[in-house]
Amino acid sequence: MTPFHRARRQTFTPLLTPFSDGRIDVRAFEAAIDRQIVAGVDGVVVGDPIGEGPSLSQDERDELLKACIARGSQHLTVIAATGTNCTAETIERCRRAQDLGADALLVTVPYYSKPMPKGVLNHFHEVAAAASIPVIVDDDPGRTARDYGSALLERIASLDIIIGICHGMDRLSHFAGLSALMKDRFLHLSRDDRAILQFLDMGGHGAISPLANVIPSPVQTLIAMSERSSASNSLERAVDAAAIALGRDEVVAVKEAQSFIHQSLADVRLPLVAAEPETVIRVRQAFAPFARCGLSMRRVA
């Protein structure tokens, strides 16, 4: 396990779930974990929306988490995405993940029901009481359809077991508006690959990067070197272009890019469907530089 740090910027990868004929391809999943280890990322997330977590059964989530811990726990922080819109189910998932050996939990703000702020606060109080390992709150209004603003952070700041916040897409202005106290209280991570350098410049601590599924080493290098303002312009431009190419069909596009770079299957599970031809073309054009120079997995000096 790599400990959480604020002193240096960190990269965590929300792992894709590989499917073959509708079933999880465990060997392909283990190969993906190996790529993350070789690239030197700090950790991985299992069962995140990028990994099609909402489409997985509990047994499948357990299978993936067990495989990840067995394969990568000596080298990676293993974070289990356990949040749902039901407090009781979230607590049960948190307990199962803890029992299996996860290092931390990623728990989303409840979705669908759009609870009042007091309900969200009570939800996280219950989660915190049940958790025995660090909790990161996944605050992504694009998925939950409700923006609780900085008030959410202020309300949960007293819960010591909650160590971090994962900020969703298009959240730069929200992050910029946080008080110095709130920025210092939590580990702040972004899942918006298109704006990661701006986020880091504003005081962010790292990323939960979908893009790192495909090009883990360039992403990890860019984030680590941003502390010293020493990332090359060409690397920054290539990573930015790749992030933009993923667009809004994130899971499908990331799987298509991974298929292109790593010769893996791009199968998804309904309600997701295969990438449209224009998405395939856009993704392959953007990721071609990484395929040509072989920088997708090996560490960049």
matplotlib code that plots the C-alpha trace (Angstrom):
import matplotlib.pyplot as plt

x = [0.0, 1.1, 0.1, -2.0, 0.2, -0.4, 3.3, 3.4, 0.9, -0.6, -2.3, -5.1, -6.7, -10.4, -9.9, -12.1, -13.9, -13.0, -15.8, -15.7, -19.0, -20.7, -18.5, -15.6, -12.3, -10.1, -6.9, -7.4, -8.1, -4.9, -3.0, -4.4, -3.3, 0.2, 0.3, -0.5, 2.3, 4.8, 3.8, 4.3, 0.9, 0.0, -3.3, -6.4, -10.1, -12.3, -16.0, -16.1, -18.6, -15.7, -15.4, -19.2, -19.7, -23.4, -23.7, -21.9, -23.4, -22.0, -20.3, -18.6, -17.5, -16.0, -14.3, -12.6, -11.6, -10.1, -8.1, -6.9, -5.7, -4.0, -2.3, -1.5, -1.7, 2.1, 2.5, -0.8, -3.3, -6.5, -9.7, -13.1, -16.0, -18.8, -21.3, -24.9, -28.1, -29.1, -27.4, -27.9, -26.6, -23.6, -22.7, -22.9, -20.7, -18.2, -18.0, -17.5, -14.7, -13.0, -13.3, -11.7, -8.7, -9.4, -7.1, -9.8, -13.4, -14.7, -18.3, -20.5, -22.9, -26.3, -27.9, -31.5, -33.3, -31.6, -31.7, -31.6, -28.3, -29.2, -29.9, -26.5, -24.8, -26.6, -25.7, -22.0, -22.2, -23.5, -20.8, -18.1, -19.4, -19.3, -15.9, -12.6, -10.5, -10.1, -13.1, -13.0, -16.2, -17.0, -18.7, -19.8, -23.0, -22.8, -23.7, -25.8, -27.8, -27.5, -24.7, -24.4, -21.5, -18.9, -21.5, -21.1, -17.4, -18.0, -20.6, -18.5, -15.2, -15.6, -15.7, -12.0, -12.2, -13.2, -9.8, -10.5, -12.8, -12.9, -14.2, -16.1, -16.1, -16.2, -15.6, -12.7, -14.7, -16.1, -12.7, -11.3, -14.0, -13.2, -11.8, -8.2, -9.4, -11.4, -8.5, -6.2, -8.6, -9.0, -6.9, -8.4, -8.4, -10.0, -11.5, -11.5, -8.5, -9.1, -8.4, -6.0, -3.1, -5.3, -6.7, -3.2, -2.1, -5.1, -3.8, -5.2, -3.3, -3.8, -6.2, -8.5, -7.8, -9.8, -7.1, -4.6, -6.2, -4.8, -1.6, -0.8, 2.9, 2.4, -0.5, 1.5, 4.6, 2.6, 1.0, 4.3, 6.3, 3.7, 5.0, 8.3, 6.8, 9.1, 6.7, 7.5, 5.2, 5.0, 3.9, 1.4, -0.1, -0.4, -2.1, -4.5, -5.4, -6.1, -8.2, -10.3, -10.8, -12.6, -15.4, -18.6, -18.8, -16.2, -16.4, -17.0, -14.3, -11.7, -12.4, -11.9, -8.6, -7.4, -8.4, -6.4, -3.3, -3.2, -5.1, -7.8, -11.5, -13.7, -16.8, -19.2, -22.3, -25.8, -27.1, -23.8, -23.2, -20.1, -18.5, -19.9, -17.5, -16.8, -15.7, -13.4, -11.8, -11.4, -9.9, -7.5, -6.2, -5.6, -3.9, -1.8, 1.3, 1.4, 1.0, 3.9, 6.4, 5.4, 4.9, 1.6, 3.0, 6.7, 7.8, 8.7, 12.0]
y = [0.0, 3.5, 5.9, 9.0, 12.1, 15.8, 16.6, 15.2, 14.9, 11.4, 9.5, 7.0, 5.0, 4.1, 0.7, -0.3, -3.7, -5.9, -8.1, -11.0, -12.5, -10.6, -12.0, -10.4, -11.2, -11.6, -12.2, -8.9, -7.2, -8.5, -7.4, -3.9, -3.9, -5.0, -2.0, 0.4, -1.1, -0.8, 2.8, 3.7, 5.1, 5.4, 3.5, 2.2, 2.4, -0.7, -0.6, 3.1, 4.3, 4.3, 0.6, 0.2, -0.4, 0.2, -2.7, -5.2, -7.6, -7.8, -11.0, -9.4, -6.4, -8.8, -10.8, -7.7, -6.4, -9.7, -9.9, -6.4, -6.9, -10.2, -8.7, -5.2, -4.4, -4.6, -1.8, 0.2, 1.7, -0.2, 1.9, 0.3, 2.4, 1.5, 4.3, 4.0, 6.1, 3.9, 4.4, 0.9, -0.7, 1.7, 0.6, -3.0, -2.5, -0.6, -3.4, -6.0, -4.0, -3.6, -7.3, -8.1, -5.8, -2.6, 0.3, 3.0, 3.7, 6.0, 6.9, 9.0, 11.7, 9.9, 10.2, 9.8, 10.8, 14.2, 14.3, 17.6, 18.7, 17.3, 13.9, 13.9, 14.8, 12.0, 9.6, 10.4, 10.3, 6.7, 5.7, 7.2, 5.3, 2.1, 2.6, 1.6, 2.7, 6.1, 7.5, 9.7, 11.5, 11.4, 14.8, 14.8, 16.8, 15.7, 12.2, 13.0, 15.8, 17.9, 20.4, 20.9, 23.4, 24.1, 23.6, 19.8, 19.9, 22.2, 19.8, 16.7, 18.3, 17.1, 13.4, 12.5, 9.3, 11.3, 12.2, 13.4, 14.7, 13.5, 16.4, 15.7, 17.1, 20.9, 21.7, 24.1, 27.2, 25.3, 24.2, 27.7, 29.1, 26.8, 28.4, 27.8, 25.9, 23.4, 23.1, 22.2, 19.9, 17.4, 15.5, 17.0, 14.8, 15.5, 13.1, 15.7, 14.8, 17.8, 20.3, 18.4, 20.8, 23.8, 21.9, 21.2, 24.8, 25.8, 23.6, 20.2, 17.1, 14.7, 12.8, 9.9, 9.7, 7.7, 8.5, 6.6, 3.3, 3.9, 5.9, 5.5, 6.5, 9.8, 10.8, 9.8, 11.7, 14.8, 15.0, 14.3, 16.7, 19.5, 20.1, 21.2, 22.9, 20.6, 18.6, 18.9, 20.9, 18.0, 15.6, 18.1, 18.7, 15.0, 14.2, 17.1, 16.0, 12.5, 13.7, 16.0, 13.1, 11.0, 13.6, 12.8, 9.1, 8.5, 4.8, 3.7, 6.0, 5.0, 1.3, 2.0, 3.8, 1.0, -1.5, 0.5, 0.9, -2.4, -4.7, -5.5, -6.0, -2.9, -4.7, -2.8, -4.0, -2.6, 0.1, 1.2, 0.3, 0.2, 3.4, 5.1, 5.1, 8.8, 8.2, 5.4, 7.6, 10.6, 8.4, 6.6, 9.8, 11.3, 8.3, 7.5, 9.4, 7.1, 4.0, 5.1, 6.0, 3.3, 5.6, 4.2, 2.0, 2.5, 5.2, 8.5, 9.9]
z = [0.0, -0.8, 2.0, 1.2, 1.0, 0.7, 0.6, -3.0, -5.8, -6.3, -9.1, -8.5, -11.4, -11.3, -13.0, -15.9, -15.6, -18.5, -19.9, -22.3, -23.4, -20.6, -17.8, -16.0, -17.5, -14.4, -16.4, -18.3, -15.0, -13.4, -16.5, -16.0, -12.4, -13.5, -15.9, -13.0, -10.9, -13.6, -14.3, -10.7, -9.9, -6.3, -6.1, -7.8, -7.3, -7.8, -8.6, -9.5, -12.2, -14.6, -13.8, -14.4, -10.7, -10.9, -13.3, -11.1, -8.7, -5.1, -5.9, -8.9, -6.8, -4.3, -7.0, -8.4, -5.0, -4.0, -7.3, -6.9, -3.3, -4.1, -7.1, -6.1, -2.4, -1.9, -4.4, -4.6, -2.3, -3.0, -2.7, -2.9, -4.3, -2.0, -2.1, -3.2, -2.7, 0.2, 3.6, 4.8, 1.6, 1.6, 5.1, 4.2, 1.2, 3.3, 5.8, 3.1, 1.5, 4.9, 5.6, 2.3, 3.0, 1.1, 2.2, 1.8, 0.7, -2.0, -1.0, -3.3, -2.2, -2.4, -5.8, -7.4, -4.2, -4.0, -0.1, 1.8, 3.3, 6.7, 5.1, 3.4, 6.7, 8.5, 5.7, 6.2, 10.0, 9.7, 7.2, 9.4, 12.4, 10.5, 8.8, 10.2, 7.3, 5.6, 3.6, 0.5, -0.4, -4.1, -4.8, -8.4, -9.1, -12.7, -11.4, -8.3, -9.9, -6.8, -5.8, -2.1, -2.5, 0.1, 2.9, 2.5, 3.3, 6.2, 7.6, 7.4, 8.4, 12.0, 10.9, 11.2, 9.3, 6.1, 4.8, 1.3, -1.4, -5.0, -7.2, -10.3, -13.8, -14.3, -10.6, -10.9, -9.8, -6.9, -5.7, -6.2, -3.9, -1.0, 2.1, 3.0, 6.0, 3.9, 1.4, 4.2, 6.0, 3.2, 0.6, -2.7, -5.8, -9.2, -11.7, -14.5, -16.7, -18.9, -16.1, -13.8, -14.1, -13.3, -10.3, -9.1, -9.5, -7.3, -4.5, -5.4, -4.3, -7.2, -9.4, -9.7, -13.3, -15.9, -18.4, -16.4, -17.4, -20.9, -20.4, -16.7, -16.9, -18.8, -16.4, -13.3, -14.6, -15.5, -12.1, -10.2, -12.3, -12.0, -8.5, -9.9, -13.0, -15.0, -17.2, -20.9, -23.1, -25.6, -22.9, -21.5, -25.0, -25.7, -22.4, -22.8, -26.3, -25.1, -22.2, -24.5, -26.9, -24.2, -24.2, -22.3, -23.3, -20.7, -19.9, -23.5, -24.8, -22.2, -23.0, -26.7, -26.0, -23.8, -26.6, -29.1, -26.9, -25.0, -27.5, -24.9, -25.5, -25.4, -24.3, -22.0, -20.1, -20.8, -20.5, -22.0, -25.7, -27.9, -29.1, -32.2, -35.3, -34.8, -31.2, -32.3, -34.9, -32.5, -29.7, -32.0, -33.5, -30.0, -28.6, -31.7, -30.3, -27.3, -29.4, -31.7, -28.9, -26.5, -23.5, -22.4, -19.7, -19.1, -16.8, -18.4, -17.3]

ax = plt.figure().add_subplot(projection="3d")
ax.plot(x, y, z, "-o")
ax.set_aspect("equal")
plt.show()
